[in-house]
Amino acid sequence: MSISSAKWRKASRSGQGNNCVEVAVDVPGRAWVRDSKLGDASPVLVASGAGFAAFLGAVKSGRYDR
C-alpha cells in the first residue's frame, strides 16, 4: 500500500480546521500519521498499532497535559 492511496481520517476534535493530524485507517498493524495541512506532501510518522494505541491511551488520560 502506498501513502497516497491510504484512507486518511482527521482527528475527531479538529473540527473543520486544517491544523490537525490525520491517521491512515486502512493499514493493518500500523498507524500512519501525517500533518493534514500538508496532505500528501507531509512526512509520515509510522508506529506499530500497539504503540499508537498506548500513545492514544496516554493522551486520553491526560499524561501529556500541560
C-alpha positions in Angstrom: 0.0 0.0 0.0 1.2 3.5 -0.8 0.8 6.6 1.4 -1.1 8.4 -1.3 -3.6 5.5 -1.7 -4.3 5.2 2.1 -7.6 6.2 3.5 -6.9 9.2 5.8 -9.1 10.4 8.7 -8.7 13.7 10.5 -8.7 13.8 14.3 -12.3 14.0 15.5 -11.6 17.0 17.7 -10.1 19.1 14.9 -13.4 20.4 13.7 -13.4 22.0 10.3 -9.9 23.4 10.7 -6.9 22.2 8.8 -4.3 22.4 11.6 -4.6 18.8 12.8 -3.3 15.3 12.3 -4.6 12.6 10.0 -4.3 8.9 10.6 -4.4 6.2 7.9 -7.2 3.9 8.9 -6.6 1.0 6.5 -3.0 0.0 7.3 -3.1 -3.4 9.2 -0.9 -3.5 12.3 0.5 0.0 11.8 -0.6 3.6 12.4 0.4 6.2 9.8 0.1 9.8 11.0 0.6 13.0 9.0 0.0 16.7 9.1 -3.3 17.5 7.5 -2.4 20.9 6.1 0.4 19.3 4.1 -1.6 16.4 2.8 0.4 14.0 0.5 3.5 16.3 0.9 3.6 15.7 4.7 6.2 13.4 6.2 4.5 10.3 7.7 5.1 9.0 11.2 4.8 5.2 11.3 4.1 3.4 14.6 3.1 -0.1 15.5 -0.6 -0.5 16.2 0.1 -1.4 19.8 2.4 1.6 20.2 -0.1 4.0 18.8 -2.9 2.6 21.0 -0.6 3.1 24.0 0.1 6.7 22.9 -3.6 7.4 22.5 -4.4 6.0 25.9 -1.7 8.2 27.5 -3.1 11.3 25.7 -6.7 10.5 26.8 -5.6 10.0 30.4 -4.1 13.5 30.4 -0.5 12.3 30.7 0.7 15.0 28.3 -1.4 17.9 29.5 0.5 21.0 30.5 
